[in-house]
Amino acid sequence: MMNDTTGLLILTNLPDQQSANALARRLLEQGLAACVNIMPPVQSIYRWQGVIEEATEVSVMIKTTVARYDALQQAIMAVHPYEVPEIIAIPIRAGLPAYLDWLQKETSGDEDVS
């Protein structure tokens, strides 16, 4: 059962390292993600508008919560260069409790100013 504190793993691809880095920093600065992993370039082969296409892309894995998903999706859409970007949300059903607590804390909007 998902609730607002359920963790999500968001997958997206970007055309290059620069746009992946810019998106990661934007999401972290806005408190929409706790962590963003930027993978090495991958070769993508996909069907787009009836044609098989090939592209080198940078895969990005974003860790957030259900509560932050809508805002995170909007932030991705605002800067993503693709007409229809891949944005896939996978619920995190289990994980190290301390990590999941950290993920929730980092995306809750409550800044620790100690």
N, C-alpha and C positions, 0 to 999 in steps of 0.2 A: 504494500500500500504506500503510495507516495503522498507526502505532505510538503509544505513549503521548505522544510529543512533537508529534504531528500537531495542527495548529491546527484549531479548530472555530468556526464562526459559528453561534450559537444565536439563534433568533428566538422571541419571545413577545410577546403583547399584554396590556396591563393596562387597567383601566377608567379610570384617571386619572393625571395627572402626579405626584401625591403618592405613589401606590403604585409608580409606575415609579422615581421618585427613591429611595424607601426600598429597593426591591429592588436597584438599582444599587449603592448604598452598602454594603448587606449583603454582596453578592457580592465587591466589591472589598476590604472589610475582612477577609473570610474567606480572601482569596487564591484565590478560585475563578474570578475573571475578571481579565484584564489591562486591559480597557476595556469600557465599556458606553455605547452610543449610544442616546439617547432621542429619538425622532422626534416631530415635531408630531402633534397628534391626526389620526386617520384615520377615515373612515367605513367600517365593516365590515358586510357583508351576508353572512349565512351561514345554513345550515340547522341547526337544533338541535331534536332530538326531533320531527322531522317538520314543523316550522314554520319559515318563513323569518323570520329576525330581523334587526334593524338596531341597530347600536350605535356610538357614538363611542368609540374606544379609542386608547391610546398604544402605538405599536410600539417594541419594544426590541431592539437588536442587541447580543449579548454575545460577546466574543472570549475563548476559553479553549482548553484542550487536551483531547485524548482522556482523558488521565490524570485530569483534574479533572471530567469530565462527570458521572459518577454522583453525586458530592457536590453539584455545581451543580444538577442536576435535583432532588435532595432539598431543597436550600435554596429553590428556586423553589416546589416543591410545599408547603413548610411555611408559606409566607406568601401564596401566590397566592389571590385570592378566588374564582376560578372553580372550578366542580366538576370540569371537565376543561380545564385550561389548554393552550393551544397551546405546545408545546415542540418545536421542530424544530432538529435539528443538521445542519449542512452542513459537510462536510470542506473545509478550505482546502488545495487541491491545489498552489497556487503563490502566491508573494508575494515582496515585497522581503525578502531574507534577513535583513537587520538588524531589520526589523519582526518577522518570525517568531521570531528569536532572543529579542527583547525579550518577546514574548508568552509564550514558553516559560519565560523567566526569572521573569517576574512571577507565574506560576501554579505554579511548582515548589515553593513552600514554603520555599525557601532565601532568607532575609532577608539582604540586604547591610547590615551594620551598620558600614560604614567611615565 
